Amino acid sequence: MQLRRSFALTTAAVALATAGLSSCGFDYATDREYTPGVGTNDRDGTVDVLSAVVVSTEPGSGTFIASLSNGDQETDVALTELALTDGTPVELEPVVVGKGALVNLAEPAAEIKVTGEFAAGDFVELSLAFDNGERVVMDVPVVENEGYYADLDGPAPAEEPTEDAEHSTESEH
């Protein structure tokens, strides 16, 4: 009887210790929101700004692309202003995001042109203002108008043939 009780207590202690060691605990990465991707996310306001990027065909200009998700289930919210934080304004027709809706500025590609001193690979600091009075400031990556982002800043540039492709074409003739 004593042996069974010792065995049961030992088994219970090992089970509790194992459960404590295998759990994630508090404030670990598995407890936080994470969306893998190139763009920047901001979920602090009523409107979540998701996967924000500036798609650029040439240095100094690009198109702002993001998804805007309205968390307000009772009121439409509009993006009314966009500017580089250095003061450079961006011309923008207000983008209305319906109650509880999502607007993807890539489908179709938005005509929100951004100009400034930047090139693909840089980050630009943008300020977004909404008609509900909220403002968001984000560091947004500048990506090339190719691959996943092709044609979002006008037609993607044609790829130039590589030296290997030129040599193989010449040797075929």
Contact map, one row per residue, 1 for C-alpha under 8 A:
11111000000000000000000000000000000000000000000000000000000000000000000000000000000000000000000000000000000000000000000000000000000000000000000000000000000000000000000000000
11111100000000000000000000000000000000000000000000000000000000000000000000000000000000000000000000000000000000000000000000000000000000000000000000000000000000000000000000000
11111110000000000000000000000000000000000000000000000000000000000000000000000000000000000000000000000000000000000000000000000000000000000000000000000000000000000000000000000
11111111000000000000000000000000000000000000000000000000000000000000000000000000000000000000000000000000000000000000000000000000000000000000000000000000000000000000000000000
11111111100000000000000000000000000000000000000000000000000000000000000000000000000000000000000000000000000000000000000000000000000000000000000000000000000000000000000000000
01111111110000000000000000000000000000000000000000000000000000000000000000000000000000000000000000000000000000000000000000000000000000000000000000000000000000000000000000000
00111111111000000000000000000000000000000000000000000000000000000000000000000000000000000000000000000000000000000000000000000000000000000000000000000000000000000000000000000
00011111111100000000000000000000000000000000000000000000000000000000000000000000000000000000000000000000000000000000000000000000000000000000000000000000000000000000000000000
00001111111110000000000000000000000000000000000000000000000000000000000000000000000000000000000000000000000000000000000000000000000000000000000000000000000000000000000000000
00000111111111000000000000000000000000000000000000000000000000000000000000000000000000000000000000000000000000000000000000000000000000000000000000000000000000000000000000000
00000011111111100000000000000000000000000000000000000000000000000000000000000000000000000000000000000000000000000000000000000000000000000000000000000000000000000000000000000
00000001111111110000000000000000000000000000000000000000000000000000000000000000000000000000000000000000000000000000000000000000000000000000000000000000000000000000000000000
00000000111111111000000000000000000000000000000000000000000000000000000000000000000000000000000000000000000000000000000000000000000000000000000000000000000000000000000000000
00000000011111111100000000000000000000000000000000000000000000000000000000000000000000000000000000000000000000000000000000000000000000000000000000000000000000000000000000000
00000000001111111110000000000000000000000000000000000000000000000000000000000000000000000000000000000000000000000000000000000000000000000000000000000000000000000000000000000
00000000000111111111000000000000000000000000000000000000000000000000000000000000000000000000000000000000000000000000000000000000000000000000000000000000000000000000000000000
00000000000011111111100000000000000000000000000000000000000000000000000000000000000000000000000000000000000000000000000000000000000000000000000000000000000000000000000000000
00000000000001111111110000000000000000000000000000000000000000000000000000000000000000000000000000000000000000000000000000000000000000000000000000000000000000000000000000000
00000000000000111111111000000000000000000000000000000000000000000000000000000000000000000000000000000000000000000000000000000000000000000000000000000000000000000000000000000
00000000000000011111111000000000000000000000000000000000000000000000000000000000000000000000000000000000000000000000000000000000000000000000000000000000000000000000000000000
00000000000000001111111000000000000000000000000000000000000000000000000000000000000000000000000000000000000000000000000000000000000000000000000000000000000000000000000000000
00000000000000000111111100000000000000000000000000000000000000000000000000000000000000000000000000000000000000000000000000000000000000000000000000000000000000000000000000000
00000000000000000011111110000000000000000000000000000000000000000000000000000000000000000000000000000000000000000000000000000000000000000000000000000000000000000000000000000
00000000000000000000011111010100000000000000000000000000000000000000000000000000000000000000000000000000000000000000000000000000000000000000000000000000000000000000000000000
00000000000000000000001111110000000000000000000000000000000000000000000000000000000000000000000000000000000000000000000000000000000000000000000000000000000000000000000000000
00000000000000000000000111110010000000000000000000000000000000000000000000000000000000000000000000000000000000000000000000000000000000000000000000000000000000000000000000000
00000000000000000000000011111011000000000000000000000000000000000000000000000000000000000000000000000000000000000000000000000000000000000000000000000000000000000000000000000
00000000000000000000000111111111000000000000000000000000000000000000000000000000000000000000000000000000000000000000000000000000000000000000000000000000000000000000000000000
00000000000000000000000000111111000000000000000000000000000000000000000000000000000000000000000000000000000000000000000000000000000000000000000000000000000000000000000000000
00000000000000000000000100011111100000000000000000000000000000000000000000000000000000000000000000000000000000000000000000000000000000000000000000000000000000000000000000000
00000000000000000000000001111111100000000000000000000000000000000000000000000000000000000000000000000000000000000000000000000000000000000000000000000000000000000000000000000
00000000000000000000000000111111110000000000000000000000000000000000000000000000000000000000000000000000000000000000000000000000000000000000000000000000000000000000000000000
00000000000000000000000000000111111000000000000000000000000000000000000000000000000000000000000000000000000000000000000000000000000000000000000000000000000000000000000000000
00000000000000000000000000000001111100000000000000000000000000000000000000000000000000000000000000000000000000000000000000000000000000000000000000000000000000000000000000000
00000000000000000000000000000000111110000000000000000000000000000000000000000000000000000000000000000000000000000000000000000000000000000000000000000000000000000000000000000
00000000000000000000000000000000011111000000000000000000000000000000000000000000000000000000000000000000000000000000000000000000000000000000000000000000000000000000000000000
00000000000000000000000000000000001111100000000000100000000000000000000000000000000000000000000000000000000000000000000000000000000000000000000000000000000000000000000000000
00000000000000000000000000000000000111110000000000101000000000000000000000000000000000000000000000000000000000000000000000000000000000000000100000000000000000000000000000000
00000000000000000000000000000000000011111000000001111000000000000000000000000000000000000000000000000000000000000000000000000000000000000001100000000000000000000000000000000
00000000000000000000000000000000000001111100000011111000000000000000000000000000000000000000000000000000000000000000000000000000000000000111100000000000000000000000000000000
00000000000000000000000000000000000000111110000111110000000000000000000000000000000000000000000000000000000000000000000000000000000000000000000000000000000000000000000000000
00000000000000000000000000000000000000011111100111000000000000000000000000000000000000000000000000000000000000000000000000000000000000010100000000000000000000000000000000000
00000000000000000000000000000000000000001111111111000000000000000000000000000000000000000000000000000000000000000000000000000000000000000000000000000000000000000000000000000
00000000000000000000000000000000000000000111111100000000000000000000000000000000000000000000000000000000000000000000000000000000000000000000000000000000000000000000000000000
00000000000000000000000000000000000000000111111100000000000000000000000000000000000000000000000000000000000000000000000000000000000001010000000000000000000000000000000000000
00000000000000000000000000000000000000000011111100000000000000000000011100000000000000000000000000000000000000000000000000000000000001000000000000000000000000000000000000000
00000000000000000000000000000000000000000011111110000000000000000001111100001000000000000000000000000000000000000000000000000000000000000000000000000000000000000000000000000
00000000000000000000000000000000000000001111111111000000000000000011111000000000000000000000000000000000000000000000000000000000000000000000000000000000000000000000000000000
00000000000000000000000000000000000000011110001111110000000000000111100000000000000000000000000000000000000000000000000000000000000000000000000000000000000000000000000000000
00000000000000000000000000000000000000111110000111110000000000000111100000000000000000000000000000000000000000000000000000000000000000000000000000000000000000000000000000000
00000000000000000000000000000000000011111000000011111000000000001110000000000000000000000000000000000000000000000000000000000000000000000000000000000000000000000000000000000
00000000000000000000000000000000000000111000000011111100000000011110000000000000000000000000000000000000000000000000000000000000000000000001100000000000000000000000000000000
00000000000000000000000000000000000001110000000000111110000000011100000000000000000000000000000000000000000000000000000000000000000000000001111000000000000000000000000000000
00000000000000000000000000000000000000000000000000011111000001111000000000000000000000000000000000000000000000000100000000000000000000000001111000000000000000000000000000000
00000000000000000000000000000000000000000000000000001111100001111000000000000000000000000000000000000000000000000000000100000000000000000000011110001001100000000000000000000
00000000000000000000000000000000000000000000000000000111111011100000000000000000000000000000000000000000000000000000001100000000000000000000011110000000100000000000000000000
00000000000000000000000000000000000000000000000000000011111011000000000000000000000000000000000000000000000000000000000000000000000000000000000110000000110110000000000000000
00000000000000000000000000000000000000000000000000000001111111000000000000000000000000000000000000000000000000000000001100000000000000000000000000000000000000000000000000000
00000000000000000000000000000000000000000000000000000001111110000000000000000000000000000000000000000000000000000000111100000000000000000000000000000000000000000000000000000
00000000000000000000000000000000000000000000000000000000011111000000000000000000000000000000000000000000000000000011111000000000000000000000000000000000000000000000000000000
00000000000000000000000000000000000000000000000000000001111111100000000000000000000000000000000000000000000000001111011000000000000000000000000000000000000000000000000000000
00000000000000000000000000000000000000000000000000000111110111110000000000000000000000000000000000000000000000001110000000000000000000000000000000000000100000000000000000000
00000000000000000000000000000000000000000000000000000111000011111000000000000000000000000000000000000000000001111100000000000000000000000000000000000001100000000000000000000
00000000000000000000000000000000000000000000000000011110000001111100000000000000000000000000000000000000100001111100000000000000000000000000000000000000000000000000000000000
00000000000000000000000000000000000000000000000000111110000000111110000000000000000000000000000000000001110011010000000000000000000000000000000000000001000000000000000000000
00000000000000000000000000000000000000000000000011111000000000011111000000000000000000000000000000000001110000000000000000000000000000000000000000000000000000000000000000000
00000000000000000000000000000000000000000000000111110000000000001111100000000000000000000000000000000111110000000000000000000000000000000000000000000000000000000000000000000
00000000000000000000000000000000000000000000001111000000000000000111110000000000000000000000000010000111100000000000000000000000000000000000000000000000000000000000000000000
00000000000000000000000000000000000000000000001111000000000000000011111000000000000000000000000010011110000000000000000000000000000000000000000000000000000000000000000000000
00000000000000000000000000000000000000000000011100000000000000000001111110011000000000000000000011111100000000000000000000000000000000000000000000000000000000000000000000000
00000000000000000000000000000000000000000000011100000000000000000000111110000000000000000000000000111000000000000000000000000000000000000000000000000000000000000000000000000
00000000000000000000000000000000000000000000011000000000000000000000011111110000000000000000000000110000000000000000000000000000000000000000000000000000000000000000000000000
00000000000000000000000000000000000000000000000000000000000000000000011111100000000000000000000000110000000000000000000000000000000000000000000000000000000000000000000000000
00000000000000000000000000000000000000000000000000000000000000000000000111110000000000000000000000110000000000000000000000000000000000000000000000000000000000000000000000000
00000000000000000000000000000000000000000000000000000000000000000000000111111000000000000000000001100000000000000000000000000000000000000000000000000000000000000000000000000
00000000000000000000000000000000000000000000000000000000000000000000010101111100000000000000000111100000000000000000000000000000000000000000000000000000000000000000000000000
00000000000000000000000000000000000000000000001000000000000000000000010000111110000000000000000111100000000000000000000000000000011100000000000000000000000000000000000000000
00000000000000000000000000000000000000000000000000000000000000000000000000011111000000000000011110000000000000000000000000000000011100000000000000000000000000000000000000000
00000000000000000000000000000000000000000000000000000000000000000000000000001111110000000000011110000000000000000000000000000001111000000000000000000000000000000000000000000
00000000000000000000000000000000000000000000000000000000000000000000000000000111110000000001111000000000000000000000000000000001111000000000000000000000000000000000000000000
00000000000000000000000000000000000000000000000000000000000000000000000000000011111000000101010000000000000000000000000000000011110000000000000000000000000000000000000000000
00000000000000000000000000000000000000000000000000000000000000000000000000000011111100001111000000000000000000000000000000000111100000000000000000000000000000000000000000000
00000000000000000000000000000000000000000000000000000000000000000000000000000000111110111100000000000000000000000000000000000111000000000000000000000000000000000000000000000
00000000000000000000000000000000000000000000000000000000000000000000000000000000011111111100000000000000000000000000000000011110000000000000000000000000000000000000000000000
00000000000000000000000000000000000000000000000000000000000000000000000000000000001111110000000000000000000000000000000000001110000000000000000000000000000000000000000000000
00000000000000000000000000000000000000000000000000000000000000000000000000000000000111110000000000000000000000000000000000000000000000000000000000000000000000000000000000000
00000000000000000000000000000000000000000000000000000000000000000000000000000000001111111000000000000000000000000000000000000000000000000000000000000000000000000000000000000
00000000000000000000000000000000000000000000000000000000000000000000000000000000001111111100000000000000000000000011000000000000000000000000000000000000000000000000000000000
00000000000000000000000000000000000000000000000000000000000000000000000000000000011100111110000000000000000000000000000000000000000000000000000000000000000000000000000000000
00000000000000000000000000000000000000000000000000000000000000000000000000000000111100011111000000000000000000011110000000000000000000000000000000000000000000000000000000000
00000000000000000000000000000000000000000000000000000000000000000000000000000000010000001111100000000000000000011000000000000000000000000000000000000000000000000000000000000
00000000000000000000000000000000000000000000000000000000000000000000000000000001110000000111110000000000000000010000000000000000000000000000000000000000000000000000000000000
00000000000000000000000000000000000000000000000000000000000000000000000000000001000000000011111000000000000000000000000000000000000000000000000000000000000000000000000000000
00000000000000000000000000000000000000000000000000000000000000000000000000000111100000000001111100000000000000000000000000000000000000000000000000000000000000000000000000000
00000000000000000000000000000000000000000000000000000000000000000000000000000111000000000000111110000000000000000000000000000000000000000000000000000000000000000000000000000
00000000000000000000000000000000000000000000000000000000000000000000000000011110000000000000011111000000000000000000000000000000000000000000000000000000000000000000000000000
00000000000000000000000000000000000000000000000000000000000000000001110000011110000000000000001111101110000000000000000000000000000000000000000000000000000000000000000000000
00000000000000000000000000000000000000000000000000000000000000000000010000111000000000000000000111111100000000000000000000000000000000000000000000000000000000000000000000000
00000000000000000000000000000000000000000000000000000000000000000000011111111000000000000000000011111000000000000000000000000000000000000000000000000000000000000000000000000
00000000000000000000000000000000000000000000000000000000000000000000111111000000000000000000000001111100000000000000000000000000000000000000000000000000000000000000000000000
00000000000000000000000000000000000000000000000000000000000000000000111000000000000000000000000011111110000000000000000000000000000000000000000000000000000000000000000000000
00000000000000000000000000000000000000000000000000000000000000000011110000000000000000000000000011011111000000000000000000000000000000000000000000000000000000000000000000000
00000000000000000000000000000000000000000000000000000000000000000011100000000000000000000000000010001111100000000000000000000000000000000000000000000000000000000000000000000
00000000000000000000000000000000000000000000000000000000000000001111000000000000000000000000000000000111111100000000000000000000000000000000000000000000000000000000000000000
00000000000000000000000000000000000000000000000000000000000000011111000000000000000000000000000000000011111111000000000000000000000000000000000000000000000000000000000000000
00000000000000000000000000000000000000000000000000000000000000001110000000000000000000000000000000000001111111000000000000000000000000000000000000000001000000000000000000000
00000000000000000000000000000000000000000000000000000000000000000000000000000000000000000000000000000001111111000000000000000000000000000000000000000000000000000000000000000
00000000000000000000000000000000000000000000000000000000000000000000000000000000000000000000000000000001111111000000000000000000000000000000000000000000000000000000000000000
00000000000000000000000000000000000000000000000000000000000000001000000000000000000000000000000000000000111111100000000000000000000000000000000000000001100000000000000000000
00000000000000000000000000000000000000000000000000000000000000111000000000000000000000000000000000000000111111110000000000000000000000000000000000000001000000000000000000000
00000000000000000000000000000000000000000000000000000000000000110000000000000000000000000000000000000000000011111000000000000000000000000000000000000000000000000000000000000
00000000000000000000000000000000000000000000000000000000000000111000000000000000000000000111000000000000000001111100000000000000000000000000000000000000000000000000000000000
00000000000000000000000000000000000000000000000000000000000011110000000000000000000000000110000000000000000000111110000000000000000000000000000000000000000000000000000000000
00000000000000000000000000000000000000000000000000000100000011110000000000000000000000000100000000000000000000011111000000000000000000000000000000000000000000000000000000000
00000000000000000000000000000000000000000000000000000000000111000000000000000000000000010100000000000000000000001111100000000000000000000000000000000000000000000000000000000
00000000000000000000000000000000000000000000000000000000000110000000000000000000000000010000000000000000000000000111110000000000000000000000000000000000000000000000000000000
00000000000000000000000000000000000000000000000000000000001100000000000000000000000000000000000000000000000000000011111000000000000000000000000000000000000000000000000000000
00000000000000000000000000000000000000000000000000000000001110000000000000000000000000000000000000000000000000000001111101110000000000000000010000000000000000000000000000000
00000000000000000000000000000000000000000000000000000001011110000000000000000000000000000000000000000000000000000000111111000000000000000000010000000000000000000000000000000
00000000000000000000000000000000000000000000000000000011011000000000000000000000000000000000000000000000000000000000011111000000000000000000111100000000000000000000000000000
00000000000000000000000000000000000000000000000000000000000000000000000000000000000000000000000000000000000000000000001111100000000000000000111100000000000000000000000000000
00000000000000000000000000000000000000000000000000000000000000000000000000000000000000000000000000000000000000000000011111110000000000000000110000000000000000000000000000000
00000000000000000000000000000000000000000000000000000000000000000000000000000000000000000000000000000000000000000000010011111000000000000011110000000000000000000000000000000
00000000000000000000000000000000000000000000000000000000000000000000000000000000000100000000000000000000000000000000010001111100000000000011110000000000000000000000000000000
00000000000000000000000000000000000000000000000000000000000000000000000000000000000110000000000000000000000000000000000000111110000000001111000000000000000000000000000000000
00000000000000000000000000000000000000000000000000000000000000000000000000000000011110000000000000000000000000000000000000011111000000001111000000000000000000000000000000000
00000000000000000000000000000000000000000000000000000000000000000000000000000000111110000000000000000000000000000000000000001111100000111100000000000000000000000000000000000
00000000000000000000000000000000000000000000000000000000000000000000000000000011111000000000000000000000000000000000000000000111110000111000000000000000000000000000000000000
00000000000000000000000000000000000000000000000000000000000000000000000000000011110000000000000000000000000000000000000000000011111011110000000000000000000000000000000000000
00000000000000000000000000000000000000000000000000000000000000000000000000001111100000000000000000000000000000000000000000000001111111100000000000000000000000000000000000000
00000000000000000000000000000000000000000000000000000000000000000000000000001111000000000000000000000000000000000000000000000000111111000000000000000000000000000000000000000
00000000000000000000000000000000000000000000000000000000000000000000000000001100000000000000000000000000000000000000000000000000011111000000000000000000000000000000000000000
00000000000000000000000000000000000000000000000000000000000000000000000000000000000000000000000000000000000000000000000000000000111111100000000000000000000000000000000000000
00000000000000000000000000000000000000000000110000000000000000000000000000000000000000000000000000000000000000000000000000000000111111110000000000000000000000000000000000000
00000000000000000000000000000000000000000000000000000000000000000000000000000000000000000000000000000000000000000000000000000011110011111000000000000000000000000000000000000
00000000000000000000000000000000000000000100100000000000000000000000000000000000000000000000000000000000000000000000000000000011100001111100000000000000000000000000000000000
00000000000000000000000000000000000000000000000000000000000000000000000000000000000000000000000000000000000000000000000000001111000000111110000000000000000000000000000000000
00000000000000000000000000000000000000010100000000000000000000000000000000000000000000000000000000000000000000000000000000001110000000011111000000000000000000000000000000000
00000000000000000000000000000000000000010000000000000000000000000000000000000000000000000000000000000000000000000000000000111100000000001111100000000000000000000000000000000
00000000000000000000000000000000000000110000000000011100000000000000000000000000000000000000000000000000000000000000000000111100000000000111110000000000000000000000000000000
00000000000000000000000000000000000001110000000000011100000000000000000000000000000000000000000000000000000000000000000111110000000000000011111000000000000000000000000000000
00000000000000000000000000000000000000000000000000001111000000000000000000000000000000000000000000000000000000000000011111110000000000000001111100000000000000000000000000000
00000000000000000000000000000000000000000000000000001111000000000000000000000000000000000000000000000000000000000000000110000000000000000000111110001000000000000000000000000
00000000000000000000000000000000000000000000000000000011100000000000000000000000000000000000000000000000000000000000000110000000000000000000011111001100000000000000000000000
00000000000000000000000000000000000000000000000000000011100000000000000000000000000000000000000000000000000000000000000000000000000000000000001111101111100110000000000000000
00000000000000000000000000000000000000000000000000000000000000000000000000000000000000000000000000000000000000000000000000000000000000000000000111111110000110000000000000000
00000000000000000000000000000000000000000000000000000000000000000000000000000000000000000000000000000000000000000000000000000000000000000000000011111100000000000000000000000
00000000000000000000000000000000000000000000000000000000000000000000000000000000000000000000000000000000000000000000000000000000000000000000000001111100000000000000000000000
00000000000000000000000000000000000000000000000000000010000000000000000000000000000000000000000000000000000000000000000000000000000000000000001111111111000000000000000000000
00000000000000000000000000000000000000000000000000000000000000000000000000000000000000000000000000000000000000000000000000000000000000000000000111111111101100000000000000000
00000000000000000000000000000000000000000000000000000000000000000000000000000000000000000000000000000000000000000000000000000000000000000000000011001111111100000000000000000
00000000000000000000000000000000000000000000000000000010000000101000000000000000000000000000000000000000010011000000000000000000000000000000000010001111111100000000000000000
00000000000000000000000000000000000000000000000000000011100001100000000000000000000000000000000000000000000010000000000000000000000000000000000010000111111100000000000000000
00000000000000000000000000000000000000000000000000000000100000000000000000000000000000000000000000000000000000000000000000000000000000000000000000000011111100000000000000000
00000000000000000000000000000000000000000000000000000000000000000000000000000000000000000000000000000000000000000000000000000000000000000000000000000111111110000000000000000
00000000000000000000000000000000000000000000000000000000100000000000000000000000000000000000000000000000000000000000000000000000000000000000000011000111111111000000000000000
00000000000000000000000000000000000000000000000000000000100000000000000000000000000000000000000000000000000000000000000000000000000000000000000011000000001111100000000000000
00000000000000000000000000000000000000000000000000000000000000000000000000000000000000000000000000000000000000000000000000000000000000000000000000000000000111110000000000000
00000000000000000000000000000000000000000000000000000000000000000000000000000000000000000000000000000000000000000000000000000000000000000000000000000000000011111000000000000
00000000000000000000000000000000000000000000000000000000000000000000000000000000000000000000000000000000000000000000000000000000000000000000000000000000000001111100000000000
00000000000000000000000000000000000000000000000000000000000000000000000000000000000000000000000000000000000000000000000000000000000000000000000000000000000000111110110000000
00000000000000000000000000000000000000000000000000000000000000000000000000000000000000000000000000000000000000000000000000000000000000000000000000000000000000011111110000000
00000000000000000000000000000000000000000000000000000000000000000000000000000000000000000000000000000000000000000000000000000000000000000000000000000000000000001111111000000
00000000000000000000000000000000000000000000000000000000000000000000000000000000000000000000000000000000000000000000000000000000000000000000000000000000000000000111111100000
00000000000000000000000000000000000000000000000000000000000000000000000000000000000000000000000000000000000000000000000000000000000000000000000000000000000000001111111110000
00000000000000000000000000000000000000000000000000000000000000000000000000000000000000000000000000000000000000000000000000000000000000000000000000000000000000001111111111000
00000000000000000000000000000000000000000000000000000000000000000000000000000000000000000000000000000000000000000000000000000000000000000000000000000000000000000011111111100
00000000000000000000000000000000000000000000000000000000000000000000000000000000000000000000000000000000000000000000000000000000000000000000000000000000000000000001111111110
00000000000000000000000000000000000000000000000000000000000000000000000000000000000000000000000000000000000000000000000000000000000000000000000000000000000000000000111111111
00000000000000000000000000000000000000000000000000000000000000000000000000000000000000000000000000000000000000000000000000000000000000000000000000000000000000000000011111111
00000000000000000000000000000000000000000000000000000000000000000000000000000000000000000000000000000000000000000000000000000000000000000000000000000000000000000000001111111
00000000000000000000000000000000000000000000000000000000000000000000000000000000000000000000000000000000000000000000000000000000000000000000000000000000000000000000000111111
00000000000000000000000000000000000000000000000000000000000000000000000000000000000000000000000000000000000000000000000000000000000000000000000000000000000000000000000011111
